Amino acid sequence: MSAVSTDVELSGLRRVLMRAPVRLYRWHLGRLLGERFLLLTHISRLNGQRRHALLEVAAHDPRSDTYTVACGRGTSTPWYLDVQQDPAVTIRVGGRRAAAVAQPLTPEQSGRAMRAYARSHPQAALQMLRASGRRTDAGHADCYQAGRDHIPFVQITPLLPRRW
Protein backbone atom coordinates (compact mmCIF):
# COMPACT_ATOMS: atom_id res chain seq x y z
CA MET A 1 0.00 0.00 0.00
CA SER A 2 1.44 3.37 -0.93
CA ALA A 3 1.80 6.31 1.43
CA VAL A 4 -0.74 8.26 -0.57
CA SER A 5 -3.48 5.68 -0.19
CA THR A 6 -2.70 5.36 3.53
CA ASP A 7 -3.08 9.12 3.94
CA VAL A 8 -6.36 9.03 2.07
CA GLU A 9 -7.63 6.18 4.24
CA LEU A 10 -6.58 7.94 7.43
CA SER A 11 -8.18 11.18 6.36
CA GLY A 12 -11.34 9.23 5.42
CA LEU A 13 -11.34 7.49 8.81
CA ARG A 14 -10.67 10.81 10.55
CA ARG A 15 -13.62 12.34 8.69
CA VAL A 16 -15.92 9.49 9.77
CA LEU A 17 -14.83 9.86 13.39
CA MET A 18 -15.23 13.63 13.30
CA ARG A 19 -18.73 13.32 11.82
CA ALA A 20 -19.89 10.69 14.35
CA PRO A 21 -21.23 13.27 16.85
CA VAL A 22 -23.37 14.81 14.11
CA ARG A 23 -24.97 11.41 13.62
CA LEU A 24 -25.73 11.25 17.35
CA TYR A 25 -27.74 14.46 17.01
CA ARG A 26 -29.52 13.12 13.93
CA TRP A 27 -30.46 10.00 15.89
CA HIS A 28 -31.77 12.23 18.73
CA LEU A 29 -28.94 11.10 21.01
CA GLY A 30 -27.33 14.50 21.46
CA ARG A 31 -27.86 14.21 25.22
CA LEU A 32 -24.93 11.78 25.25
CA LEU A 33 -22.61 14.71 24.43
CA GLY A 34 -23.94 16.84 27.27
CA GLU A 35 -23.85 20.62 27.04
CA ARG A 36 -20.15 20.91 26.18
CA PHE A 37 -20.89 20.64 22.46
CA LEU A 38 -23.30 22.38 20.15
CA LEU A 39 -24.49 21.34 16.72
CA LEU A 40 -24.84 24.46 14.59
CA THR A 41 -27.03 24.24 11.50
CA HIS A 42 -26.46 27.16 9.15
CA ILE A 43 -27.05 28.08 5.52
CA SER A 44 -24.11 27.96 3.12
CA ARG A 45 -23.39 31.32 1.53
CA LEU A 46 -22.12 29.48 -1.58
CA ASN A 47 -25.07 27.28 -2.48
CA GLY A 48 -27.87 27.96 0.01
CA GLN A 49 -27.78 24.43 1.41
CA ARG A 50 -28.02 23.59 5.10
CA ARG A 51 -24.68 22.73 6.69
CA HIS A 52 -23.75 21.42 10.11
CA ALA A 53 -20.80 22.22 12.34
CA LEU A 54 -20.10 20.56 15.66
CA LEU A 55 -18.62 23.17 17.98
CA GLU A 56 -17.35 23.12 21.52
CA VAL A 57 -19.22 25.46 23.84
CA ALA A 58 -16.62 27.82 25.28
CA ALA A 59 -19.14 29.43 27.64
CA HIS A 60 -22.84 29.38 28.45
CA ASP A 61 -24.59 32.16 30.32
CA PRO A 62 -27.70 30.60 31.86
CA ARG A 63 -29.24 34.00 32.70
CA SER A 64 -29.31 35.18 29.08
CA ASP A 65 -29.19 31.63 27.68
CA THR A 66 -26.38 32.58 25.31
CA TYR A 67 -23.69 30.22 24.10
CA THR A 68 -20.22 31.35 23.09
CA VAL A 69 -18.22 29.29 20.62
CA ALA A 70 -14.78 29.76 19.10
CA CYS A 71 -13.82 29.56 15.47
CA GLY A 72 -10.47 27.93 16.14
CA ARG A 73 -9.52 27.77 12.48
CA GLY A 74 -9.86 31.50 11.96
CA THR A 75 -11.99 33.89 9.98
CA SER A 76 -11.88 31.92 6.74
CA THR A 77 -13.73 28.94 8.22
CA PRO A 78 -16.89 28.25 6.16
CA TRP A 79 -19.39 28.19 9.04
CA TYR A 80 -18.03 31.50 10.36
CA LEU A 81 -18.33 33.15 6.95
CA ASP A 82 -21.82 31.70 6.55
CA VAL A 83 -23.19 33.08 9.84
CA GLN A 84 -21.76 36.49 9.03
CA GLN A 85 -23.89 36.50 5.90
CA ASP A 86 -26.95 34.85 7.45
CA PRO A 87 -27.03 34.86 11.27
CA ALA A 88 -30.27 32.83 11.47
CA VAL A 89 -29.20 29.39 12.67
CA THR A 90 -30.52 26.36 14.52
CA ILE A 91 -28.65 24.85 17.43
CA ARG A 92 -28.81 21.57 19.26
CA VAL A 93 -27.30 21.36 22.71
CA GLY A 94 -27.79 18.17 24.67
CA GLY A 95 -31.40 17.17 24.01
CA ARG A 96 -32.51 20.70 23.18
CA ARG A 97 -33.10 22.19 19.73
CA ALA A 98 -33.72 25.89 19.15
CA ALA A 99 -33.79 28.52 16.44
CA ALA A 100 -31.13 31.09 17.24
CA VAL A 101 -29.13 34.09 16.08
CA ALA A 102 -25.35 33.94 15.71
CA GLN A 103 -23.46 37.17 16.34
CA PRO A 104 -19.68 37.37 15.81
CA LEU A 105 -17.95 39.14 18.69
CA THR A 106 -15.64 42.09 18.21
CA PRO A 107 -11.90 41.38 18.30
CA GLU A 108 -11.68 42.75 21.86
CA GLN A 109 -14.64 40.63 22.98
CA SER A 110 -13.05 37.59 21.31
CA GLY A 111 -9.82 38.28 23.18
CA ARG A 112 -11.65 38.38 26.50
CA ALA A 113 -13.63 35.25 25.59
CA MET A 114 -10.42 33.37 24.73
CA ARG A 115 -8.83 34.43 28.01
CA ALA A 116 -11.91 33.26 29.96
CA TYR A 117 -11.97 29.99 28.02
CA ALA A 118 -8.30 29.40 28.88
CA ARG A 119 -9.09 29.92 32.57
CA SER A 120 -11.93 27.40 32.59
CA HIS A 121 -10.45 24.87 30.11
CA PRO A 122 -6.66 25.35 30.07
CA GLN A 123 -5.74 22.16 28.21
CA ALA A 124 -8.42 22.59 25.56
CA ALA A 125 -7.40 26.23 25.08
CA LEU A 126 -3.78 25.23 24.64
CA GLN A 127 -4.80 22.66 22.02
CA MET A 128 -6.89 25.27 20.20
CA LEU A 129 -4.00 27.72 20.21
CA ARG A 130 -1.63 25.11 18.83
CA ALA A 131 -4.15 23.96 16.19
CA SER A 132 -4.49 27.56 15.04
CA GLY A 133 -0.74 27.77 14.57
CA ARG A 134 0.03 29.81 17.69
CA ARG A 135 3.17 28.87 19.58
CA THR A 136 2.38 29.88 23.12
CA ASP A 137 2.33 28.75 26.70
CA ALA A 138 -1.35 29.79 26.92
CA GLY A 139 -0.65 32.68 29.30
CA HIS A 140 -3.50 35.15 29.78
CA ALA A 141 -1.87 37.84 27.59
CA ASP A 142 -1.16 35.30 24.84
CA CYS A 143 -4.72 34.02 24.99
CA TYR A 144 -6.19 37.51 24.81
CA GLN A 145 -4.00 38.36 21.82
CA ALA A 146 -4.80 35.10 20.02
CA GLY A 147 -8.54 35.65 20.49
CA ARG A 148 -8.31 39.27 19.46
CA ASP A 149 -6.16 38.71 16.39
CA HIS A 150 -6.67 35.11 15.19
CA ILE A 151 -9.50 33.17 16.84
CA PRO A 152 -12.89 34.85 16.49
CA PHE A 153 -15.69 33.96 18.88
CA VAL A 154 -19.41 33.92 18.14
CA GLN A 155 -22.27 34.40 20.56
CA ILE A 156 -25.36 32.33 19.81
CA THR A 157 -28.68 33.32 21.35
CA PRO A 158 -31.78 31.11 21.10
CA LEU A 159 -34.88 33.00 19.99
CA LEU A 160 -37.11 31.48 22.65
CA PRO A 161 -36.22 31.34 26.33
CA ARG A 162 -35.03 28.01 27.66
CA ARG A 163 -37.80 25.78 28.90
CA TRP A 164 -37.14 23.85 32.10
C-alpha positions as CSV (number, residue, x, y, z in Angstrom):
1,M,0.0,0.0,0.0
2,S,1.4,3.4,-0.9
3,A,1.8,6.3,1.4
4,V,-0.7,8.3,-0.6
5,S,-3.5,5.7,-0.2
6,T,-2.7,5.4,3.5
7,D,-3.1,9.1,3.9
8,V,-6.4,9.0,2.1
9,E,-7.6,6.2,4.2
10,L,-6.6,7.9,7.4
11,S,-8.2,11.2,6.4
12,G,-11.3,9.2,5.4
13,L,-11.3,7.5,8.8
14,R,-10.7,10.8,10.5
15,R,-13.6,12.3,8.7
16,V,-15.9,9.5,9.8
17,L,-14.8,9.9,13.4
18,M,-15.2,13.6,13.3
19,R,-18.7,13.3,11.8
20,A,-19.9,10.7,14.3
21,P,-21.2,13.3,16.9
22,V,-23.4,14.8,14.1
23,R,-25.0,11.4,13.6
24,L,-25.7,11.3,17.4
25,Y,-27.7,14.5,17.0
26,R,-29.5,13.1,13.9
27,W,-30.5,10.0,15.9
28,H,-31.8,12.2,18.7
29,L,-28.9,11.1,21.0
30,G,-27.3,14.5,21.5
31,R,-27.9,14.2,25.2
32,L,-24.9,11.8,25.2
33,L,-22.6,14.7,24.4
34,G,-23.9,16.8,27.3
35,E,-23.8,20.6,27.0
36,R,-20.2,20.9,26.2
37,F,-20.9,20.6,22.5
38,L,-23.3,22.4,20.2
39,L,-24.5,21.3,16.7
40,L,-24.8,24.5,14.6
41,T,-27.0,24.2,11.5
42,H,-26.5,27.2,9.2
43,I,-27.0,28.1,5.5
44,S,-24.1,28.0,3.1
45,R,-23.4,31.3,1.5
46,L,-22.1,29.5,-1.6
47,N,-25.1,27.3,-2.5
48,G,-27.9,28.0,0.0
49,Q,-27.8,24.4,1.4
50,R,-28.0,23.6,5.1
51,R,-24.7,22.7,6.7
52,H,-23.7,21.4,10.1
53,A,-20.8,22.2,12.3
54,L,-20.1,20.6,15.7
55,L,-18.6,23.2,18.0
56,E,-17.3,23.1,21.5
57,V,-19.2,25.5,23.8
58,A,-16.6,27.8,25.3
59,A,-19.1,29.4,27.6
60,H,-22.8,29.4,28.4
61,D,-24.6,32.2,30.3
62,P,-27.7,30.6,31.9
63,R,-29.2,34.0,32.7
64,S,-29.3,35.2,29.1
65,D,-29.2,31.6,27.7
66,T,-26.4,32.6,25.3
67,Y,-23.7,30.2,24.1
68,T,-20.2,31.3,23.1
69,V,-18.2,29.3,20.6
70,A,-14.8,29.8,19.1
71,C,-13.8,29.6,15.5
72,G,-10.5,27.9,16.1
73,R,-9.5,27.8,12.5
74,G,-9.9,31.5,12.0
75,T,-12.0,33.9,10.0
76,S,-11.9,31.9,6.7
77,T,-13.7,28.9,8.2
78,P,-16.9,28.3,6.2
79,W,-19.4,28.2,9.0
80,Y,-18.0,31.5,10.4
81,L,-18.3,33.2,7.0
82,D,-21.8,31.7,6.6
83,V,-23.2,33.1,9.8
84,Q,-21.8,36.5,9.0
85,Q,-23.9,36.5,5.9
86,D,-26.9,34.9,7.4
87,P,-27.0,34.9,11.3
88,A,-30.3,32.8,11.5
89,V,-29.2,29.4,12.7
90,T,-30.5,26.4,14.5
91,I,-28.7,24.9,17.4
92,R,-28.8,21.6,19.3
93,V,-27.3,21.4,22.7
94,G,-27.8,18.2,24.7
95,G,-31.4,17.2,24.0
96,R,-32.5,20.7,23.2
97,R,-33.1,22.2,19.7
98,A,-33.7,25.9,19.1
99,A,-33.8,28.5,16.4
100,A,-31.1,31.1,17.2
101,V,-29.1,34.1,16.1
102,A,-25.3,33.9,15.7
103,Q,-23.5,37.2,16.3
104,P,-19.7,37.4,15.8
105,L,-18.0,39.1,18.7
106,T,-15.6,42.1,18.2
107,P,-11.9,41.4,18.3
108,E,-11.7,42.7,21.9
109,Q,-14.6,40.6,23.0
110,S,-13.1,37.6,21.3
111,G,-9.8,38.3,23.2
112,R,-11.7,38.4,26.5
113,A,-13.6,35.3,25.6
114,M,-10.4,33.4,24.7
115,R,-8.8,34.4,28.0
116,A,-11.9,33.3,30.0
117,Y,-12.0,30.0,28.0
118,A,-8.3,29.4,28.9
119,R,-9.1,29.9,32.6
120,S,-11.9,27.4,32.6
121,H,-10.4,24.9,30.1
122,P,-6.7,25.4,30.1
123,Q,-5.7,22.2,28.2
124,A,-8.4,22.6,25.6
125,A,-7.4,26.2,25.1
126,L,-3.8,25.2,24.6
127,Q,-4.8,22.7,22.0
128,M,-6.9,25.3,20.2
129,L,-4.0,27.7,20.2
130,R,-1.6,25.1,18.8
131,A,-4.1,24.0,16.2
132,S,-4.5,27.6,15.0
133,G,-0.7,27.8,14.6
134,R,0.0,29.8,17.7
135,R,3.2,28.9,19.6
136,T,2.4,29.9,23.1
137,D,2.3,28.8,26.7
138,A,-1.4,29.8,26.9
139,G,-0.7,32.7,29.3
140,H,-3.5,35.1,29.8
141,A,-1.9,37.8,27.6
142,D,-1.2,35.3,24.8
143,C,-4.7,34.0,25.0
144,Y,-6.2,37.5,24.8
145,Q,-4.0,38.4,21.8
146,A,-4.8,35.1,20.0
147,G,-8.5,35.6,20.5
148,R,-8.3,39.3,19.5
149,D,-6.2,38.7,16.4
150,H,-6.7,35.1,15.2
151,I,-9.5,33.2,16.8
152,P,-12.9,34.8,16.5
153,F,-15.7,34.0,18.9
154,V,-19.4,33.9,18.1
155,Q,-22.3,34.4,20.6
156,I,-25.4,32.3,19.8
157,T,-28.7,33.3,21.4
158,P,-31.8,31.1,21.1
159,L,-34.9,33.0,20.0
160,L,-37.1,31.5,22.6
161,P,-36.2,31.3,26.3
162,R,-35.0,28.0,27.7
163,R,-37.8,25.8,28.9
164,W,-37.1,23.9,32.1
